[in-house]
Amino acid sequence: MPTRLKKLAAPVLALGLFASCEAIELQTALSVTPAPDPLPSPVVTQSWLMATASVSDLDRTAQFFREIGGYETLYQGPLDRAEVEALGLPEAASGEVLTLRAQGSDAGYVRLIRFDNVGRKVPTRPGARAWDTGCIWSFMVRANDLEAIYDDAIAMGWGTETPIAPLSFNGSELKIVVFKGPDGLQVQAYERLNRPPPEGFTPFERLSRPFNIMQMTRDREAVRVLMEDVLGFNRFWYGAPYTDEEPVLMPLGIPQNLTTSVPYKAGIFSPQTQSLYGRMEYIEIDGLDGFDYADRCRAPNLGWLSLTYPVASVADAKELIEARGWDIETEPYDTNRPSYGEMKVFAIKAPDGATIEFAENLAP
């Protein structure tokens, strides 16, 4: 394989990270840690069921997904008391849940919670700058007619990290933007202009179901250990540090004059039997000093809080994770999540604070 590409490799750009296609340094055995061979047996094999966010106003946040994305409401009602207790919230605490999904989707739901009687709430990522580490930065969807979506989102009161950024690689023309909503929630959308979505991707009109979620990390290698050595995920991308040759407009918001000198590293992982959905992406940016918010990624703070992956057996998944040296954050508990029903759930923390849940369906 050549050591340089003039066009960005599809797996990387498909995730919307890069605003230039020139001078991409390819990963080599000398510059990146090789993936385990063989991979450990997987803890999960399917894409995540839901992404959960804490919001201050359910309908205000849901408006974006409903009116712009065409998402449908699956459930609106009280938060199960068992989950309130598992989250360690005050005895008087309660909550209301609103669960949405892209039409035709059987997973990748958006689960919004408004926590009540919990005291002070702060944003998990105030300012949401890409070089601030900790928690979940955004989740990603595909889009149709991104300019019209952009105009509608601005009219609705949402902002963006940057203007819409044009992208080009391997004959594909793309546009990408990160929307910034209430409570610091971010949704990253990108549009293929001259090629359809991958075969098998759930059809959509404006915004698709989410397929990837992004976190900003202090240490990409620490994340790799969790993703590959502990959870047994496939490596979708793990490239060498990257900078552009010329100043560019970049969706991550790095100032254009610094895109030639501030390197960043991406790590992208997916369950072994699922490549279209369920990806987890981590970005480490070197050379920009920001804040670390890893200790804020917990309820009732506002923003993206967690991802929930399905497992056949919570007991087996927990045993594997502990045997591989990773701590359990939340011990297994039974709860009802009306979009899926009765479930047994436990959780771990990623190195930068985000919560990863594992859920077993208890329905017969």
JOJOHU-V471167 format. One record per pair of residues at least 24 apart in sequence whose C-alpha atoms are under 8 Angstrom apart, sorted by the first residue. I is the first residue (numbers start at 1). J is the second residue. If there is no record, write none. Layout:
i = (I & I)
j = (J & J)
This chain:
i = (7 & 7 & 7 & 8 & 8 & 9 & 9 & 10 & 10 & 11 & 11 & 12 & 13 & 15 & 15 & 16 & 16 & 16 & 17 & 17 & 17 & 18 & 18 & 18 & 19 & 19 & 19 & 19 & 19 & 19 & 19 & 20 & 20 & 20 & 20 & 21 & 21 & 21 & 22 & 22 & 23 & 23 & 24 & 24 & 24 & 25 & 25 & 25 & 25 & 26 & 26 & 27 & 27 & 27 & 28 & 31 & 32 & 32 & 32 & 33 & 35 & 35 & 36 & 36 & 39 & 39 & 39 & 39 & 39 & 40 & 40 & 40 & 40 & 40 & 41 & 41 & 42 & 42 & 42 & 42 & 42 & 43 & 43 & 43 & 43 & 43 & 43 & 43 & 44 & 44 & 44 & 44 & 44 & 44 & 44 & 44 & 44 & 45 & 45 & 45 & 45 & 45 & 46 & 46 & 46 & 46 & 46 & 46 & 46 & 47 & 47 & 47 & 47 & 47 & 47 & 47 & 47 & 47 & 47 & 48 & 48 & 48 & 48 & 48 & 48 & 48 & 48 & 49 & 49 & 49 & 49 & 49 & 49 & 49 & 50 & 50 & 50 & 50 & 50 & 50 & 50 & 50 & 51 & 51 & 51 & 51 & 51 & 51 & 51 & 51 & 51 & 52 & 52 & 52 & 52 & 52 & 52 & 52 & 52 & 53 & 53 & 53 & 53 & 53 & 53 & 53 & 53 & 53 & 53 & 54 & 54 & 54 & 54 & 54 & 54 & 54 & 54 & 54 & 54 & 54 & 55 & 55 & 55 & 55 & 55 & 55 & 55 & 55 & 56 & 56 & 56 & 56 & 57 & 58 & 58 & 58 & 58 & 58 & 60 & 61 & 61 & 62 & 64 & 64 & 65 & 68 & 68 & 68 & 68 & 68 & 69 & 69 & 69 & 69 & 69 & 70 & 70 & 70 & 70 & 70 & 71 & 71 & 71 & 71 & 72 & 72 & 72 & 72 & 73 & 73 & 73 & 73 & 74 & 74 & 74 & 74 & 74 & 75 & 75 & 75 & 75 & 79 & 80 & 80 & 80 & 82 & 82 & 82 & 83 & 86 & 86 & 87 & 87 & 89 & 89 & 89 & 90 & 90 & 92 & 92 & 93 & 93 & 94 & 99 & 101 & 102 & 102 & 102 & 102 & 103 & 104 & 104 & 105 & 105 & 108 & 108 & 108 & 108 & 109 & 109 & 115 & 118 & 121 & 121 & 121 & 122 & 122 & 123 & 123 & 123 & 123 & 123 & 123 & 124 & 124 & 124 & 124 & 124 & 124 & 124 & 124 & 124 & 125 & 125 & 125 & 125 & 126 & 127 & 128 & 129 & 130 & 130 & 130 & 130 & 130 & 131 & 131 & 131 & 131 & 131 & 131 & 131 & 132 & 132 & 132 & 132 & 132 & 132 & 133 & 133 & 133 & 133 & 133 & 133 & 133 & 133 & 133 & 133 & 134 & 134 & 134 & 134 & 134 & 134 & 134 & 134 & 134 & 134 & 134 & 134 & 135 & 135 & 135 & 135 & 135 & 135 & 135 & 135 & 135 & 135 & 135 & 136 & 136 & 136 & 136 & 136 & 136 & 136 & 136 & 136 & 136 & 137 & 137 & 137 & 137 & 137 & 137 & 138 & 138 & 138 & 138 & 138 & 138 & 138 & 138 & 138 & 139 & 139 & 139 & 139 & 139 & 139 & 139 & 139 & 140 & 140 & 140 & 140 & 140 & 140 & 140 & 140 & 140 & 141 & 141 & 141 & 141 & 141 & 141 & 141 & 141 & 141 & 141 & 142 & 142 & 142 & 142 & 142 & 142 & 142 & 143 & 143 & 143 & 143 & 143 & 143 & 143 & 143 & 144 & 144 & 144 & 144 & 144 & 145 & 145 & 146 & 146 & 146 & 146 & 146 & 149 & 153 & 157 & 158 & 161 & 161 & 161 & 162 & 162 & 162 & 162 & 162 & 164 & 165 & 165 & 165 & 176 & 177 & 178 & 183 & 183 & 184 & 184 & 185 & 185 & 198 & 201 & 210 & 211 & 211 & 211 & 211 & 212 & 212 & 212 & 212 & 212 & 213 & 213 & 213 & 214 & 214 & 214 & 214 & 215 & 215 & 215 & 215 & 215 & 215 & 216 & 216 & 216 & 216 & 217 & 217 & 217 & 217 & 217 & 217 & 218 & 218 & 219 & 220 & 220 & 220 & 220 & 220 & 220 & 222 & 223 & 223 & 223 & 224 & 226 & 226 & 227 & 229 & 230 & 230 & 230 & 230 & 230 & 231 & 232 & 232 & 233 & 233 & 233 & 233 & 234 & 234 & 234 & 234 & 235 & 235 & 235 & 235 & 236 & 236 & 236 & 236 & 237 & 237 & 237 & 237 & 238 & 238 & 238 & 238 & 239 & 239 & 239 & 240 & 241 & 241 & 262 & 262 & 262 & 263 & 293 & 293 & 294 & 294 & 294 & 295 & 296 & 297 & 297 & 297 & 298 & 298 & 305 & 305 & 306 & 306 & 306 & 306 & 307 & 307 & 307 & 308 & 308 & 308 & 308 & 309 & 309 & 309 & 309 & 310 & 310 & 310 & 310 & 311 & 311 & 311 & 312 & 312 & 313 & 314 & 314 & 314 & 314 & 314 & 314 & 317 & 318)
j = (168 & 169 & 170 & 169 & 170 & 169 & 170 & 169 & 170 & 236 & 237 & 237 & 169 & 140 & 212 & 176 & 190 & 251 & 250 & 251 & 252 & 167 & 250 & 251 & 165 & 166 & 167 & 248 & 249 & 250 & 251 & 167 & 168 & 244 & 248 & 167 & 168 & 169 & 244 & 245 & 244 & 245 & 242 & 243 & 244 & 239 & 240 & 241 & 242 & 239 & 240 & 238 & 239 & 240 & 240 & 240 & 238 & 239 & 240 & 221 & 228 & 235 & 228 & 229 & 228 & 229 & 232 & 233 & 234 & 228 & 229 & 230 & 231 & 232 & 231 & 232 & 231 & 232 & 233 & 271 & 272 & 230 & 231 & 232 & 311 & 317 & 320 & 321 & 231 & 232 & 233 & 271 & 272 & 309 & 310 & 311 & 317 & 271 & 272 & 273 & 274 & 311 & 271 & 272 & 273 & 274 & 278 & 309 & 310 & 107 & 108 & 270 & 271 & 274 & 277 & 278 & 279 & 309 & 310 & 107 & 108 & 277 & 278 & 307 & 308 & 309 & 310 & 107 & 108 & 109 & 307 & 308 & 309 & 310 & 107 & 108 & 109 & 110 & 111 & 307 & 308 & 309 & 108 & 109 & 110 & 111 & 304 & 305 & 306 & 307 & 308 & 110 & 111 & 112 & 113 & 304 & 305 & 306 & 307 & 110 & 111 & 112 & 113 & 185 & 302 & 303 & 304 & 305 & 306 & 112 & 113 & 114 & 115 & 299 & 300 & 301 & 302 & 303 & 304 & 305 & 112 & 113 & 114 & 115 & 182 & 183 & 302 & 303 & 114 & 115 & 183 & 302 & 114 & 97 & 98 & 112 & 113 & 114 & 182 & 181 & 182 & 100 & 153 & 156 & 100 & 149 & 152 & 153 & 206 & 207 & 102 & 205 & 206 & 207 & 208 & 102 & 103 & 205 & 206 & 207 & 100 & 101 & 102 & 103 & 100 & 101 & 102 & 103 & 98 & 99 & 100 & 101 & 98 & 99 & 100 & 101 & 339 & 99 & 100 & 338 & 339 & 113 & 335 & 336 & 337 & 333 & 334 & 335 & 335 & 330 & 333 & 299 & 330 & 118 & 299 & 300 & 117 & 118 & 117 & 118 & 117 & 118 & 118 & 339 & 209 & 204 & 207 & 208 & 209 & 204 & 202 & 203 & 202 & 209 & 209 & 210 & 211 & 278 & 209 & 210 & 300 & 300 & 300 & 301 & 302 & 301 & 302 & 183 & 184 & 296 & 301 & 302 & 303 & 184 & 293 & 296 & 297 & 298 & 301 & 302 & 303 & 304 & 184 & 293 & 296 & 303 & 184 & 184 & 184 & 253 & 216 & 252 & 253 & 254 & 285 & 216 & 284 & 285 & 288 & 289 & 290 & 291 & 216 & 289 & 290 & 291 & 292 & 293 & 215 & 216 & 217 & 218 & 290 & 291 & 292 & 293 & 294 & 352 & 215 & 216 & 217 & 218 & 292 & 293 & 294 & 295 & 297 & 352 & 353 & 354 & 215 & 216 & 293 & 294 & 296 & 297 & 304 & 305 & 352 & 353 & 354 & 213 & 214 & 215 & 216 & 297 & 303 & 304 & 305 & 306 & 354 & 186 & 213 & 214 & 215 & 216 & 304 & 178 & 185 & 186 & 187 & 188 & 213 & 214 & 215 & 304 & 186 & 187 & 188 & 210 & 211 & 212 & 213 & 214 & 187 & 188 & 189 & 190 & 210 & 211 & 212 & 213 & 214 & 187 & 188 & 189 & 190 & 207 & 208 & 209 & 210 & 211 & 212 & 189 & 190 & 191 & 207 & 208 & 209 & 210 & 189 & 190 & 191 & 192 & 205 & 206 & 207 & 208 & 191 & 192 & 205 & 206 & 207 & 191 & 206 & 175 & 176 & 189 & 190 & 191 & 206 & 179 & 181 & 182 & 251 & 252 & 253 & 249 & 250 & 251 & 252 & 253 & 251 & 249 & 250 & 251 & 251 & 251 & 251 & 302 & 303 & 302 & 303 & 303 & 304 & 276 & 276 & 277 & 276 & 277 & 278 & 279 & 277 & 278 & 279 & 280 & 281 & 279 & 280 & 281 & 280 & 281 & 282 & 283 & 280 & 281 & 282 & 283 & 352 & 354 & 282 & 283 & 284 & 352 & 282 & 283 & 284 & 285 & 351 & 352 & 284 & 352 & 284 & 265 & 266 & 267 & 282 & 283 & 284 & 351 & 282 & 350 & 351 & 267 & 326 & 350 & 269 & 324 & 320 & 321 & 324 & 325 & 326 & 321 & 271 & 272 & 269 & 270 & 271 & 272 & 269 & 270 & 271 & 272 & 267 & 268 & 269 & 270 & 267 & 268 & 269 & 270 & 266 & 267 & 268 & 269 & 265 & 266 & 267 & 268 & 265 & 266 & 267 & 265 & 265 & 266 & 286 & 287 & 288 & 287 & 352 & 353 & 352 & 353 & 354 & 353 & 353 & 353 & 354 & 355 & 354 & 355 & 354 & 355 & 354 & 355 & 356 & 357 & 355 & 356 & 357 & 356 & 357 & 358 & 359 & 356 & 357 & 358 & 359 & 358 & 359 & 360 & 361 & 358 & 359 & 360 & 360 & 361 & 360 & 344 & 345 & 346 & 358 & 359 & 360 & 358 & 346)
